[in-house]
Amino acid sequence: METSSAIVTFLNFGLVGIGCLAVVEKFVPLFPSYVLLMLLGLTVSDGAMLAVTIMATTVGSVVGAIGWYGIGRALGSQRIEGLVTRYGKYVFLRPTLYARLANAYRGNHFWVTLIGQTLPTVRIYLALPAGVLGLEPRAFVAATTIGTVIWNMPFLSLGYALRGSSHDPVSIGFWVAAVLIAVEVTIILGFRFYKRSIAPPCGTRSRAIPTHTPAEEAA
């Protein structure tokens, strides 16, 4: 009830409150983000308001991500790792998860950030190692914005479409999230398989054509 009351209080402030809810969701993961987005979609009055709500939640989520990025950049690797080791378990950020997020940035920074914004839990904390590693801020913000729109839009739209129906938005949101994640995993695995298929075998070495100098031929 306390959580519901807090959401209602934020909604009383209109778009500003919706944006603030999106910021809070990045720092206080009380429940899955798709639940919040579906509930917000249920409160939207028309199509124009839906578009504005998508924009407001996107801005709020990006601001929250920038906050995590700033914390990581300000505190640095050693302090962040120490904090995660001590307190991470209380906010669903165990050291093993943080290590995986940091290691993910060995690949393409832009795509890792974009895809990470469409994965539960990962979308909250991925900005922390991004700040520690000092990723280029403009590319980080751009990738975060695109990924956030991809994640927010379907759930807000579904909530809007389900207004007045007897369907349970939470259970529908769960299955939509599962489908989105399954599609992403399939695309990632397919891309990796493609890269491996076109890569030359590890044992293959280029053989140089022997050349003979005139002195060697005379000998």
C-alpha positions, 0 to 999 in steps of 0.5 A: 500500500505504501508503494501504491500511495507513493506512485499516486503521489508522484502522479499528482504532479503530472509529467514531472511526477512521471519523470521522477518515478522513472528516476526513482525506479533506477535507484530503488528497484522495489518491483520490475520496471515493466510493472511500473510502466504498465501501471503508468500506461493504464493512467494515460488518457489518449494517444498524444498523452501516451507519446508524451508519457513515453518521452517523460519516462525516457528522460527520467530513466536516462537521468537515473542512468547518468546518476549511476554513471556519475557515481561510478566515475566519481568514486572509481573502481576500488571504492565501487567494488568495495561498496558492491561487496559490502552492500550490493546484496541489499539492492540485487547487485552482487559482486558476480553480477557487477563483474559480468557487467564490467566484463561486458564492456570488453565488446562494443560499448555502444551496443552493450549499453543499448542492449543492456537497457532492455534487460531487467536488473542490468538496465539499472546497474550497467551505467555504474561500471560504464562510469567507472570505465569512463565511457565516452559520455555522449555515446553512452547517453545516446545508447541509453536513450535508444535502449530505454525507448525500446524498453519503455514504449511496448509496456506503456503502450500495452498498459494504454491498450488494456485500459478497462479490460479484464486482463491482468497487466502485470502477467501480460507485462511479464510475458512481453518482457520474456519475449523481448529478452528471448528475441534479444538473446536469439539475435545476440547468439545468431550474431556470435555464430555468424562471426565465428562462421566467417572467422578463419580457423585458429590453426590457419597461417598464411604461408609466404611464397619463398623468394630467391635472390640472385645470389642464392640462385647463383650458389 
